[in-house]
Amino acid sequence: MDTLPPHDPPYDLLGVGIGPFNLSLAALAEPVPGLRTLFCDQRPEFRWHHGMLVDGARMQVPFLADLVSLVDPTNPWSFLNYLRAQDRLFPFYFAERFQLPRREYDHYCRWAAERLPNCRFGTEVTALHREGTLFRVELTDTATGRRSEARARNLALGVGTRPVLPEAFTALANHPRAFHSAEYLDRRADLAGARDITVVGSGQSGAEVFLDLLRRHEGDGVRLRWLTRTRALAPMEYSKLGLEHFTPDYTRYFHGLPGPVRDALVTAQWQLHKAASAETLAEIHDHLYERTIGRPIDTAPVEITPGTAVTDARPGPCGGLELHCRHTDSGAEHLLRTDAVVLATGYRAARPAALEPLAHLIDWDESGRYRVDLDHRVATRPGLAGGIYVQNAELHTHGVGTPDLGLGAHRAAVILNAVAGRTVHRLPARTAWTGFAPPVPTGPTGAAAPAGPAVPTAPAGATVLPEPPTPVLPRPQELTRAATAGR
C-alpha cells in the first residue's frame, strides 16, 4: 500500500464524497492560501440525480444557490463565471429565468468538478482511522484497484442520501417493473408494454415523473395513476417570508430547540421541503385540461388519488403487481392491480461504511444519529482530536434547510471557518426579517446584542491559518484560465 511521504504535510480537510455540498466546500476552499484540501469520490465523474434529469425539469431554487455565490460571488467557480466560460451570458440574460433547467445545473457542477484541482474522482475512501492527532484515510483507485493512504486533520462527510424503499414494498425489491424515481431515466424503458402504471409519492419527484408519463402516453390508452399518502396535493411553500425558514437565522433557532421539538417540527414542516412546486402541479392540470377538450374528463385514463397509503405490495398471482391500499380518512381498504410502480418515496441520510473504524468514538444520540453542533461538527468521545463534519446528514439538528442548495455555500463557509480557526469567509449576522425566537430579555441598558455567527475557534489539533494579505483579484479574462489550472 502506498502512503504519503513522511515529509508531505497532512491535509487540513479531506472530503468523503463529491456531491453539490462537498463540491461547494472544495470550491470555497480552493482559493484559500495555505489550506490543503482533498475531496474524493468513488464514481468516475460527477453525477447529480442523473435519473431525474427529465426534459423540462427545473431547479426549485434560484441560480444564486450555486456552489459559491451566496458566500463569495467573486469566486471563479460561480454560476455566472460558468456562463461566461460557456459563452452563454447573453442567452441566459434574455431567458429571464431565475430557476435553471436541472440539466444545466448538473452541467455547471460537472464543469467545476472537472477543473477543481482538489477534487479526485475514481478514488474510493474505504476506511477512516485515528492515528494520533490525525485521521489515516485508506484510498482505493476504482479503476486499477491500487491502494494508498493519506492523512488529514479534519474530515467532511458528504456522501449524500440514499433512496428509501418503504417497508410495504419490500417484496418488490429488485422487481423489473418496480423501482425508485432515482432510477427513472435509466429504467424508463422497462415500462414499455405496461398498460397500467402507478406513481407513489407526492413530492417534486413524484410530480415530475407523473407529468413525464402523461406527456409520453397521451392517446395510447395507458392508464396512469398517482397515489399519495398526503391528504392533498398541496404545493411547496414558496412565499418570500416563508422561504426565510431556509436562512442561517432559522437554522440557529432550530438548533437551539429540544430534540423532541425538532423531530416534531421536521415532520410538521413537510410542505416546506417535501411538496411539489406549484408550477409542476399547474402543468399537470393544464395537460389534463387540454387532453380532455371536447369530452368528459372521466374519459381520460388517469387517476389522481391523495390520502391513500399502500400497506403492502406484492407480485400478482397472474402477473402484474398488487397494491393493498388504505384510504386515510375513511379507513376503507381496497386492492389495486397495476403493471408497474415508480416509487417517488424520498431519500434518507446514510452512514458511510468507511466510518465504521471510528464509530465507537462518535457520540451518537439516542436514535443512533449524529449529534451535530452549529459548525456542523459531529460530537465525538474524548481523545479524538480532529473534527468530523457532516453535510446533509443533520436534518434532525439543523432543520428543513439541511438538504437545500440555497444553504449549501453558507454551510461550507461555516465549516471552513471552523477548520481554519479564523474567518476565512465573512458571514452576515442577520439573514431574515423574521424573528423565530421569543424576544430576548434586555439588560440594564435596555438593549440585547443581536445573534450572529460566532467567531470561529480552531478545533483541537487544528492548525490556525494566518490571515492572508488582501488578495489581488484576477482580471475577468483570467478567471477561466484559473478555473482550468491543474487539470
N, C-alpha and C positions, 0 to 999 in steps of 0.2 A: 504494500500500500504506500502510495506517495504521500508525503506530508510537506507542508511549507518549510522552507529552510529556517533554521533556528533564528537567524538574524532578521527574518521577514516579520514585521510587526503584525499583531493580530488586527482583525477588522474591528472598528468601533461598533459596527452594526452589521449583522448578517440576516438577510430576509429569507424566509422559507416560503416559497410560492410567489408567483408574479401574476396577480390579478390587478384590476384597476387600483386597488388601495396600496398594495406594496409597490406598484409601478409609480404611483404618486409619491410615495416615500423615496423611491430611487431618484425621481426627477427633482425633488426638492433638495435632496442630499448631494446630488452630483456636483453642483457648483460651489459647495461649501469648502473653503480651504482647510486642509489638514484633517478632514473627516474621511476615513477609509470605510467604504461600504461595499457589500456584495449581496446580490439577490439571485436566488437560484430557483429554477422550476424544471421539473422532470419532462414537461412537454417540449417538443422540438421548436415550438414557436408560440407566440401569444395568441390565445383564443379566448373570446369573451361571449358566453351564451350563444355559441355558434348554432345550436339547434333552434334558436328563436330569432334569427336574423331574417324574419319574414319580410317580404317586399312590402313597403309602405309603413312598416312599424317605426314609430318614433320614440325618442327618449322621453321620459316623464320629468326631466329636469332641464333647465336652460343650458346653453352651451358653455356658460361660465363655470359650470360644475365640471370642468375638465381636471387634468391632473394637478394643476398648479395655480390657476388664475385667482382663486378666491383667497390665496395667501400671498402670491407674488406674480402679478400679471406681467412683469418684465422678464420672467423666467423663459428661456428659449424653448421649453417644452410645452408652451401654451397652445391651445387650440388655434388661436389666431395666427401664431407663427407656423403651425402646421398648414393652415390655409395658404399662407404666403409661400411656403415651400412647394405646395401643390399647384400654385398659380390659380387659386380658387377664391381669392378675396373678393373680387368683383361679383362673380356668380353668387357667392354667399350673401353679399351686401344686397343684391337685387332679390334674392329669395325671400328676405324679410321673415325668416322663421327662427324663433328663439330655440325651439326644440329640434335637435338634429335627427336625421334618419339614423336608426340604430346601426345600420351597416357603416355609416360614416364615422360614428363614434368608435366602432371596432377598428376601422382602418386607421384612425388617428392614434389609438393606443398601440397598434402594431408599428406605426411609424416611429413612435417614441421608443418602444421596446427594442426595436432592431438597431437603434442608434445609441442608446444609453450604454456607456462603457461598463457600468456596474451591474448590468443585467446579463445573466448567463443561463441560457435555455439548454435543454438536453442534459441537465445536471440534477439528479435526484438527491435530496437530503435524506439519508437513510437512518441516521441516528444522531442524537444530541446527548453529549455527556458533560459532566462537570469536571474540570481539570484545574484545580487551584482556584484562582480568581477568574478563570476564563471558561468559555464553553469550547469543547472539542467537537467539531462537526464532521461527520463522515459523509462523504460525497461519492456518487457513482455516476459515471458517464453512461447515459442510457443507450448510446449508440455502440460503444465499444465494450462496456462492462468494466472499464478501468476504474479503480477505486482510489480515492485520495482523501486527504484531511485538511481542514482549515481550523483556525481558532478565532474566536470573537469575544468581545467584551459584553455584547448585548445581542439579543435575538428579536426579530419581528416575525410573528406567525401570521401569514396572510394566505392561508390555504383555501380560503373561500368556504362555500357551503355545499352541501350535497342534497340531491333531490330526495324528497320524502315520499315513500310508498306507504300509504295508510294501511293500518293493520287489516282492515276489511278486504284489502286487495292482495293479501299475502299469497293466496292460491293462484293468482295470475302473474306472479313474478316470472319473468323470462318467457311469458306467452308472446307469440309473434304479433298478436294484434292487441296487446295492452302494454302501453309504455308511457313514460313521463314526458311532459311537454319539453323538458330539456333536450330530448332527442327528436323533437318533432320534425325538423327539416331532414335529419338523417334517416328517419324511418317513415316519412310521409308516404313513400312508395308502398310500404307494407299495407296501407289502407286500400290499395287498388282492389276492386272487386267487392268491397264491403258495401252492402245496401243499407246499413243502419249503423251510424257512428255516434258515439256518446262522448261528450267532453265533460269532465268533472272538475269543478273549481271555479270560484267567482272572481279571482284576481285578474291582473292585467294579462298574464299568460293565457288564462282560460278564454278571455275575451278575444285576444288576438288569434288564437287557434280556431275558435268558433267562426270568427269573421273570415279567416282564410279559407276554411272549409265551405262557408256559404258562397264565396266567390268562385271556388273551384267546382262546385257541384250545382250550379244553377241550371235547372231544367232537365237534370238527368234522373230525377226520381229518387235519389239517395236521401234517406231520412236522417236529419241531423238533430241532435238533442244536446241541450246544455243543462246539466244538473248542478245545483249549488246548495250547500248547507245553509248559507245565509238566507234570511227571510226576504231579502230584497236585493236587487242588483243596483245597489247604491254606488254612486261614483266616488272616487277618491277625493278627499278634502283638498281643495286647491284654492281656497280664498287666501288673500295675501296675509292676513293676520293668522289664519290657521296654519300657514306654512312656517310661522315662527316657532313651531314645535321642532323644526329642523335647523335650529341655531345652537351655537355653543351655550347660550344663556339657558335654554331649556335642558340641554344635556347636564349642565351643572346642577340645575334644580332637581332633575330626575335622580341623579346620582346620590343626592343627599337624602332621599326618601328611604324609609324602612324597606327591607327586601320584599315582604309580602305585599306592600302597597305597589312597589314597582312591578311585580309579577302580575297583579290585577290590572294595572294600567296598560301594560303591553297588550293584554287580551282585549281590553275595552277599546283600545285605540286602533282597532283593525282598519277603520276607514281612513286612517292617516297613512298606512303603509302597505295594505294588502288588497285594496279595492282596485277596480279597473278605472281607467280615465274616462271622464265624461265624453271626450271626443271619440273614443273607440266604441262606447255604448251607443253614441249617436250614429256612428257609421253603420253599426249592426241594424239599428232601427231603420235608417234610410235605405239600406239594401233590401230589407224585408218589405218596406213600403213600395219600392219600385218593382220588386219581384211580383207583387200581388195586384198590380194595377189591372182593373177590369175583371177581377174575380174575387170571390170571398177570401178573406185572409186565412181561413182554416183549410184552404186547399193546398197551401204550401206545406211540404213535408218537413216541418220544423217544429220543435218543441223547446220551450224555454221554461224550466221549472225550478224556481228558487225554493228554499225551505224544505229541501229533500236531502236526506242523508242516506248514503249507501252503507248498509250494515254488514253486508257480506257479498263477495263476488267470486264466481267460480266458472270454469268451463261448462257449457251446457251439455247435457247428455246426447243431444242430436246435433252438436256443432254450435258455434257461436258462443256467446257469453251470457251468463245470468247474473243480474244485479238485484239483490234483495234491498228494497228501499223502505224508508220510513218518513212519512210526512211530519215535519216538525210541529206544526200547530195542532193537527188533529190526532197525531199518533197512529194514523192508518198506515198499514203496511201493504206493499204490493211487489210483485215480481216483474222485472223488466228484462226483456231479451234484446240483445244487441249484437252486432258483428264485431265491433272494435271499440276500444276505450282509449282516450288520451287523458292522462292524469295531470292536470294543472294544479297539483296539490302542494306546491311550495317547496321550500328548502330549509335545511337546518344546519347550524354550525357543527362541525365535526372535529374531534381531537386528532391531530396528525400522528401517525404511527411512530414517526421519528422521535416524538416527545416521550415515549414510554420510559427510557432510561432516567428521565428526570421527573417522572410522575410522582414519585414518593417525596419530592422536595417542594411540590406545589401545594398551597393551602386551598384545597377545594372547598366549595360551600356545601351545605347540607344536601343539595341536589346534584352534586358531582360536577358543578360548573366552576369556571374560573371566578375568583374574587379579583376584581379589576379596579385600580384606583383611577383618579381623574386623568392621570397622564397615560392611561391605557396600559399600565404595567401590572402584570399578574402578581398577586401576593404569593410569596414563597416562604418556606421554612427558614429558620435562622441558618446561616452558613453558606447560602447561595449568594455570591457577591454580585454577579451580573444581573441585568434586567431582562425579563421576558415580556415583550409587548405583544398585544393581540390587535388584529384589525378584523372587524365584522364577526367577532365571537363574543361580544359584550352587550347584546341586546338587553339582557336582564339587568345590567348595571348602568347602561348609558342611554337606553330608551330607543324610541322609534327611528331616530336619526342614524342609528348604527349602520344599517345597510345602504343609507342614502349617499349617492355620489356627491351631493352638494356639500356634505361634511367631510368628504374624504381628504381633501387637501389640508383642511384645518387640523384634523386628527393627525395626519402625517407630520405637520409642523409642531404640534404638541409633543409628539414622540421625539422628533429631532431635537427640540429644545431640552427635553429631559435627558436624552443621551449625551448631548454636548455639555450639559450643565450650565448653559447660558442661553440668552435669547438669540438664537440663530435667525429666527423669523419672528418679527414683531406681530403680535396678535391683538385684535381690538378688545377693549374691556367690556364693551356693551354691543350686542348684535341684534337685539329685538326691542320693539316698542312695548311688547307685552311684559308685565311683571308676573311671573308664575308663582312666586312665593308670597306669603303674607308679609306685611311691612316689618322691617327690622326695627326693634325698639331704638329710639335715638338716645344719645348720650347727653351729658350736661350741656353741650353746645347746641343740641337740637339737630345735629347732622349725623348721618351714618355714612361710612365710607362705602362707595359703590363696589359691588362684587366684580371681580375680573380675574383673568388668568394669573395664577401665582407666578412669581419669579422662579424660573426653574433652578433646581439644585441638582448637582451631579449625583447619580445613584452610586451606591457603594462600589468601589472598584473601578469607577469610570475615570477616564482622563478628561479633565476640563480643557476644552479647546480655547486657545487665545482668541481675543476679539480681532478679526481681520481688519486691515485698513479698508477705507471706503473703496469699493470696487470701481474700476473704470469700465462702464458698460460698453460692450462692443457696438459698433455701428450696425444698423439694421441689416446691411448686406452681409455682415459677418455671422449672423445668427445661424443661418443654415449650415455654413461650414462648421461652426462649433458643434452643431447638432449631430453631424456625421463623423466627428473625430473619434478615433479609437475603434472603428468598426471595419 
